[in-house]
Amino acid sequence: MIRGGIEQGFSEARDVLDSLSVLEGDIATNIDSTYDLVLEGLSVFVANFNQAEPEPVTEEQASV
């Protein structure tokens, strides 16, 4: 779900910048690089999240 939102957001941003005729050169390159880095970071987050073991709930936390 998060990945879909990120992809949609970048797509919409590219469309807006393209309609303004500014999606070229460094701007296009930087957007592509940022997109790649964001997706890479998301993949790392998901991998770490899936590997994390849940911490046991203490009595104090359970009573809240």
Biopython code that builds the backbone (N, CA, C, O; Angstrom):
import numpy as np
from Bio.PDB.StructureBuilder import StructureBuilder

atoms = [
    (1, "MET", "N", (0.822, -1.185, 0.000)),
    (1, "MET", "CA", (0.000, 0.000, 0.000)),
    (1, "MET", "C", (0.879, 1.268, 0.000)),
    (1, "MET", "O", (0.626, 2.226, -0.731)),
    (2, "ILE", "N", (1.900, 1.234, 0.832)),
    (2, "ILE", "CA", (2.795, 2.395, 0.900)),
    (2, "ILE", "C", (3.520, 2.573, -0.421)),
    (2, "ILE", "O", (3.634, 3.687, -0.933)),
    (3, "ARG", "N", (4.010, 1.470, -0.967)),
    (3, "ARG", "CA", (4.736, 1.537, -2.238)),
    (3, "ARG", "C", (3.847, 2.130, -3.331)),
    (3, "ARG", "O", (4.305, 2.940, -4.136)),
    (4, "GLY", "N", (2.582, 1.728, -3.358)),
    (4, "GLY", "CA", (1.650, 2.265, -4.350)),
    (4, "GLY", "C", (1.457, 3.765, -4.212)),
    (4, "GLY", "O", (1.377, 4.484, -5.208)),
    (5, "GLY", "N", (1.382, 4.235, -2.973)),
    (5, "GLY", "CA", (1.247, 5.669, -2.737)),
    (5, "GLY", "C", (2.471, 6.438, -3.185)),
    (5, "GLY", "O", (2.365, 7.520, -3.762)),
    (6, "ILE", "N", (3.635, 5.870, -2.914)),
    (6, "ILE", "CA", (4.882, 6.520, -3.331)),
    (6, "ILE", "C", (4.954, 6.579, -4.855)),
    (6, "ILE", "O", (5.284, 7.614, -5.434)),
    (7, "GLU", "N", (4.639, 5.448, -5.496)),
    (7, "GLU", "CA", (4.682, 5.418, -6.956)),
    (7, "GLU", "C", (3.693, 6.408, -7.555)),
    (7, "GLU", "O", (4.014, 7.106, -8.517)),
    (8, "GLN", "N", (2.495, 6.471, -6.992)),
    (8, "GLN", "CA", (1.492, 7.414, -7.497)),
    (8, "GLN", "C", (1.950, 8.854, -7.297)),
    (8, "GLN", "O", (1.800, 9.688, -8.189)),
    (9, "GLY", "N", (2.508, 9.141, -6.128)),
    (9, "GLY", "CA", (2.980, 10.504, -5.849)),
    (9, "GLY", "C", (4.080, 10.946, -6.797)),
    (9, "GLY", "O", (4.052, 12.064, -7.312)),
    (10, "PHE", "N", (5.043, 10.076, -7.027)),
    (10, "PHE", "CA", (6.119, 10.426, -7.954)),
    (10, "PHE", "C", (5.585, 10.577, -9.377)),
    (10, "PHE", "O", (6.011, 11.467, -10.112)),
    (11, "SER", "N", (4.661, 9.715, -9.758)),
    (11, "SER", "CA", (4.072, 9.800, -11.097)),
    (11, "SER", "C", (3.336, 11.120, -11.284)),
    (11, "SER", "O", (3.468, 11.780, -12.314)),
    (12, "GLU", "N", (2.565, 11.492, -10.277)),
    (12, "GLU", "CA", (1.829, 12.755, -10.370)),
    (12, "GLU", "C", (2.779, 13.944, -10.391)),
    (12, "GLU", "O", (2.548, 14.912, -11.116)),
    (13, "ALA", "N", (3.836, 13.879, -9.606)),
    (13, "ALA", "CA", (4.813, 14.973, -9.599)),
    (13, "ALA", "C", (5.494, 15.088, -10.960)),
    (13, "ALA", "O", (5.691, 16.189, -11.473)),
    (14, "ARG", "N", (5.851, 13.946, -11.539)),
    (14, "ARG", "CA", (6.460, 13.970, -12.871)),
    (14, "ARG", "C", (5.498, 14.580, -13.895)),
    (14, "ARG", "O", (5.908, 15.377, -14.739)),
    (15, "ASP", "N", (4.214, 14.201, -13.818)),
    (15, "ASP", "CA", (3.221, 14.742, -14.750)),
    (15, "ASP", "C", (3.115, 16.260, -14.629)),
    (15, "ASP", "O", (3.051, 16.969, -15.633)),
    (16, "VAL", "N", (3.097, 16.750, -13.387)),
    (16, "VAL", "CA", (2.988, 18.196, -13.171)),
    (16, "VAL", "C", (4.215, 18.898, -13.729)),
    (16, "VAL", "O", (4.094, 19.889, -14.449)),
    (17, "LEU", "N", (5.396, 18.386, -13.398)),
    (17, "LEU", "CA", (6.628, 19.013, -13.885)),
    (17, "LEU", "C", (6.744, 18.926, -15.400)),
    (17, "LEU", "O", (7.238, 19.851, -16.044)),
    (18, "ASP", "N", (6.289, 17.814, -15.966)),
    (18, "ASP", "CA", (6.303, 17.674, -17.421)),
    (18, "ASP", "C", (5.362, 18.684, -18.064)),
    (18, "ASP", "O", (5.695, 19.268, -19.095)),
    (19, "SER", "N", (4.193, 18.896, -17.471)),
    (19, "SER", "CA", (3.240, 19.860, -18.034)),
    (19, "SER", "C", (3.771, 21.291, -17.947)),
    (19, "SER", "O", (3.368, 22.156, -18.724)),
    (20, "LEU", "N", (4.670, 21.532, -17.004)),
    (20, "LEU", "CA", (5.302, 22.847, -16.887)),
    (20, "LEU", "C", (6.565, 22.949, -17.739)),
    (20, "LEU", "O", (7.249, 23.971, -17.734)),
    (21, "SER", "N", (6.861, 21.881, -18.466)),
    (21, "SER", "CA", (8.045, 21.802, -19.343)),
    (21, "SER", "C", (9.356, 22.006, -18.585)),
    (21, "SER", "O", (10.287, 22.633, -19.092)),
    (22, "VAL", "N", (9.415, 21.469, -17.365)),
    (22, "VAL", "CA", (10.651, 21.579, -16.594)),
    (22, "VAL", "C", (11.223, 20.204, -16.225)),
    (22, "VAL", "O", (12.201, 20.112, -15.482)),
    (23, "LEU", "N", (10.614, 19.149, -16.744)),
    (23, "LEU", "CA", (11.073, 17.797, -16.418)),
    (23, "LEU", "C", (12.144, 17.383, -17.413)),
    (23, "LEU", "O", (11.893, 16.619, -18.345)),
    (24, "GLU", "N", (13.348, 17.908, -17.193)),
    (24, "GLU", "CA", (14.474, 17.600, -18.060)),
    (24, "GLU", "C", (15.762, 17.829, -17.293)),
    (24, "GLU", "O", (15.753, 18.432, -16.220)),
    (25, "GLY", "N", (16.844, 17.362, -17.827)),
    (25, "GLY", "CA", (18.169, 17.594, -17.239)),
    (25, "GLY", "C", (18.285, 17.122, -15.808)),
    (25, "GLY", "O", (17.866, 16.019, -15.460)),
    (26, "ASP", "N", (18.875, 17.998, -14.968)),
    (26, "ASP", "CA", (19.119, 17.666, -13.569)),
    (26, "ASP", "C", (17.835, 17.385, -12.803)),
    (26, "ASP", "O", (17.822, 16.535, -11.912)),
    (27, "ILE", "N", (16.773, 18.073, -13.129)),
    (27, "ILE", "CA", (15.505, 17.864, -12.420)),
    (27, "ILE", "C", (15.020, 16.433, -12.635)),
    (27, "ILE", "O", (14.670, 15.748, -11.674)),
    (28, "ALA", "N", (14.996, 15.988, -13.858)),
    (28, "ALA", "CA", (14.556, 14.623, -14.158)),
    (28, "ALA", "C", (15.488, 13.600, -13.526)),
    (28, "ALA", "O", (15.033, 12.604, -12.962)),
    (29, "THR", "N", (16.782, 13.843, -13.620)),
    (29, "THR", "CA", (17.769, 12.930, -13.038)),
    (29, "THR", "C", (17.620, 12.858, -11.528)),
    (29, "THR", "O", (17.668, 11.772, -10.951)),
    (30, "ASN", "N", (17.439, 14.007, -10.882)),
    (30, "ASN", "CA", (17.293, 14.037, -9.430)),
    (30, "ASN", "C", (16.006, 13.361, -8.974)),
    (30, "ASN", "O", (15.992, 12.691, -7.942)),
    (31, "ILE", "N", (14.944, 13.527, -9.717)),
    (31, "ILE", "CA", (13.687, 12.861, -9.370)),
    (31, "ILE", "C", (13.860, 11.347, -9.481)),
    (31, "ILE", "O", (13.428, 10.604, -8.600)),
    (32, "ASP", "N", (14.483, 10.899, -10.547)),
    (32, "ASP", "CA", (14.709, 9.467, -10.724)),
    (32, "ASP", "C", (15.596, 8.901, -9.613)),
    (32, "ASP", "O", (15.330, 7.817, -9.092)),
    (33, "SER", "N", (16.643, 9.633, -9.255)),
    (33, "SER", "CA", (17.542, 9.187, -8.192)),
    (33, "SER", "C", (16.818, 9.140, -6.849)),
    (33, "SER", "O", (16.977, 8.192, -6.080)),
    (34, "THR", "N", (16.029, 10.165, -6.580)),
    (34, "THR", "CA", (15.271, 10.213, -5.330)),
    (34, "THR", "C", (14.270, 9.076, -5.263)),
    (34, "THR", "O", (14.123, 8.433, -4.223)),
    (35, "TYR", "N", (13.585, 8.826, -6.359)),
    (35, "TYR", "CA", (12.618, 7.727, -6.428)),
    (35, "TYR", "C", (13.307, 6.395, -6.116)),
    (35, "TYR", "O", (12.810, 5.602, -5.317)),
    (36, "ASP", "N", (14.446, 6.163, -6.749)),
    (36, "ASP", "CA", (15.185, 4.920, -6.516)),
    (36, "ASP", "C", (15.608, 4.794, -5.055)),
    (36, "ASP", "O", (15.488, 3.719, -4.467)),
    (37, "LEU", "N", (16.101, 5.882, -4.466)),
    (37, "LEU", "CA", (16.537, 5.848, -3.071)),
    (37, "LEU", "C", (15.369, 5.622, -2.116)),
    (37, "LEU", "O", (15.500, 4.892, -1.133)),
    (38, "VAL", "N", (14.240, 6.242, -2.401)),
    (38, "VAL", "CA", (13.060, 6.063, -1.543)),
    (38, "VAL", "C", (12.594, 4.609, -1.590)),
    (38, "VAL", "O", (12.308, 4.020, -0.547)),
    (39, "LEU", "N", (12.517, 4.030, -2.777)),
    (39, "LEU", "CA", (12.087, 2.637, -2.888)),
    (39, "LEU", "C", (13.104, 1.686, -2.256)),
    (39, "LEU", "O", (12.723, 0.681, -1.656)),
    (40, "GLU", "N", (14.383, 1.997, -2.389)),
    (40, "GLU", "CA", (15.412, 1.183, -1.753)),
    (40, "GLU", "C", (15.262, 1.243, -0.227)),
    (40, "GLU", "O", (15.328, 0.216, 0.448)),
    (41, "GLY", "N", (15.062, 2.440, 0.302)),
    (41, "GLY", "CA", (14.857, 2.602, 1.736)),
    (41, "GLY", "C", (13.610, 1.888, 2.214)),
    (41, "GLY", "O", (13.611, 1.288, 3.289)),
    (42, "LEU", "N", (12.556, 1.945, 1.434)),
    (42, "LEU", "CA", (11.322, 1.250, 1.790)),
    (42, "LEU", "C", (11.552, -0.258, 1.819)),
    (42, "LEU", "O", (11.053, -0.943, 2.712)),
    (43, "SER", "N", (12.296, -0.774, 0.862)),
    (43, "SER", "CA", (12.596, -2.209, 0.831)),
    (43, "SER", "C", (13.392, -2.627, 2.061)),
    (43, "SER", "O", (13.125, -3.677, 2.646)),
    (44, "VAL", "N", (14.357, -1.823, 2.454)),
    (44, "VAL", "CA", (15.151, -2.114, 3.651)),
    (44, "VAL", "C", (14.254, -2.080, 4.889)),
    (44, "VAL", "O", (14.350, -2.950, 5.754)),
    (45, "PHE", "N", (13.393, -1.083, 4.967)),
    (45, "PHE", "CA", (12.467, -0.978, 6.095)),
    (45, "PHE", "C", (11.587, -2.219, 6.192)),
    (45, "PHE", "O", (11.441, -2.796, 7.270)),
    (46, "VAL", "N", (11.007, -2.626, 5.080)),
    (46, "VAL", "CA", (10.123, -3.795, 5.069)),
    (46, "VAL", "C", (10.892, -5.050, 5.480)),
    (46, "VAL", "O", (10.389, -5.864, 6.255)),
    (47, "ALA", "N", (12.105, -5.203, 4.962)),
    (47, "ALA", "CA", (12.911, -6.371, 5.308)),
    (47, "ALA", "C", (13.215, -6.390, 6.803)),
    (47, "ALA", "O", (13.118, -7.438, 7.440)),
    (48, "ASN", "N", (13.581, -5.241, 7.366)),
    (48, "ASN", "CA", (13.877, -5.167, 8.795)),
    (48, "ASN", "C", (12.617, -5.373, 9.623)),
    (48, "ASN", "O", (12.660, -6.033, 10.661)),
    (49, "PHE", "N", (11.526, -4.830, 9.187)),
    (49, "PHE", "CA", (10.259, -4.965, 9.905)),
    (49, "PHE", "C", (9.831, -6.426, 9.946)),
    (49, "PHE", "O", (9.368, -6.908, 10.980)),
    (50, "ASN", "N", (9.981, -7.125, 8.843)),
    (50, "ASN", "CA", (9.583, -8.529, 8.772)),
    (50, "ASN", "C", (10.482, -9.428, 9.614)),
    (50, "ASN", "O", (10.055, -10.501, 10.040)),
    (51, "GLN", "N", (11.717, -9.005, 9.856)),
    (51, "GLN", "CA", (12.651, -9.808, 10.633)),
    (51, "GLN", "C", (12.587, -9.503, 12.126)),
    (51, "GLN", "O", (13.046, -10.300, 12.944)),
    (52, "ALA", "N", (12.022, -8.357, 12.481)),
    (52, "ALA", "CA", (11.986, -7.946, 13.885)),
    (52, "ALA", "C", (11.056, -8.856, 14.674)),
    (52, "ALA", "O", (9.936, -9.156, 14.260)),
    (53, "GLU", "N", (11.560, -9.282, 15.824)),
    (53, "GLU", "CA", (10.718, -10.081, 16.701)),
    (53, "GLU", "C", (9.986, -9.136, 17.643)),
    (53, "GLU", "O", (10.593, -8.212, 18.184)),
    (54, "PRO", "N", (8.693, -9.354, 17.847)),
    (54, "PRO", "CA", (7.964, -8.471, 18.747)),
    (54, "PRO", "C", (8.472, -8.622, 20.180)),
    (54, "PRO", "O", (8.770, -9.724, 20.641)),
    (55, "GLU", "N", (8.561, -7.484, 20.869)),
    (55, "GLU", "CA", (8.987, -7.514, 22.259)),
    (55, "GLU", "C", (7.816, -7.959, 23.124)),
    (55, "GLU", "O", (6.664, -7.644, 22.826)),
    (56, "PRO", "N", (8.109, -8.691, 24.192)),
    (56, "PRO", "CA", (7.019, -9.129, 25.061)),
    (56, "PRO", "C", (6.356, -7.930, 25.724)),
    (56, "PRO", "O", (7.011, -6.934, 26.033)),
    (57, "VAL", "N", (5.073, -8.036, 25.935)),
    (57, "VAL", "CA", (4.299, -6.971, 26.571)),
    (57, "VAL", "C", (4.426, -7.124, 28.078)),
    (57, "VAL", "O", (4.196, -8.201, 28.629)),
    (58, "THR", "N", (4.797, -6.027, 28.736)),
    (58, "THR", "CA", (4.904, -6.059, 30.195)),
    (58, "THR", "C", (3.522, -5.901, 30.809)),
    (58, "THR", "O", (2.570, -5.515, 30.131)),
    (59, "GLU", "N", (3.421, -6.204, 32.096)),
    (59, "GLU", "CA", (2.133, -6.041, 32.785)),
    (59, "GLU", "C", (1.671, -4.594, 32.733)),
    (59, "GLU", "O", (0.485, -4.315, 32.561)),
    (60, "GLU", "N", (2.623, -3.674, 32.882)),
    (60, "GLU", "CA", (2.286, -2.255, 32.861)),
    (60, "GLU", "C", (1.709, -1.848, 31.496)),
    (60, "GLU", "O", (0.729, -1.105, 31.438)),
    (61, "GLN", "N", (2.306, -2.325, 30.414)),
    (61, "GLN", "CA", (1.820, -2.004, 29.077)),
    (61, "GLN", "C", (0.456, -2.643, 28.838)),
    (61, "GLN", "O", (-0.407, -2.043, 28.197)),
    (62, "ALA", "N", (0.262, -3.837, 29.343)),
    (62, "ALA", "CA", (-0.992, -4.550, 29.138)),
    (62, "ALA", "C", (-2.147, -3.880, 29.870)),
    (62, "ALA", "O", (-3.297, -4.005, 29.449)),
    (63, "SER", "N", (-1.864, -3.176, 30.953)),
    (63, "SER", "CA", (-2.935, -2.550, 31.735)),
    (63, "SER", "C", (-3.358, -1.195, 31.193)),
    (63, "SER", "O", (-4.334, -0.615, 31.666)),
    (64, "VAL", "N", (-2.637, -0.690, 30.212)),
    (64, "VAL", "CA", (-2.954, 0.630, 29.634)),
    (64, "VAL", "C", (-4.063, 0.540, 28.658)),
    (64, "VAL", "O", (-4.459, 1.551, 28.078)),
]
sb = StructureBuilder()
sb.init_structure("model")
sb.init_model(0)
sb.init_chain("A")
sb.init_seg("    ")
for serial, (resi, resn, name, xyz) in enumerate(atoms, 1):
    if name == "N":
        sb.init_residue(resn, " ", resi, " ")
    sb.init_atom(name, np.array(xyz, "f"), 0.0, 1.0, " ", f" {name:<3s}", serial, name[0])
structure = sb.get_structure()
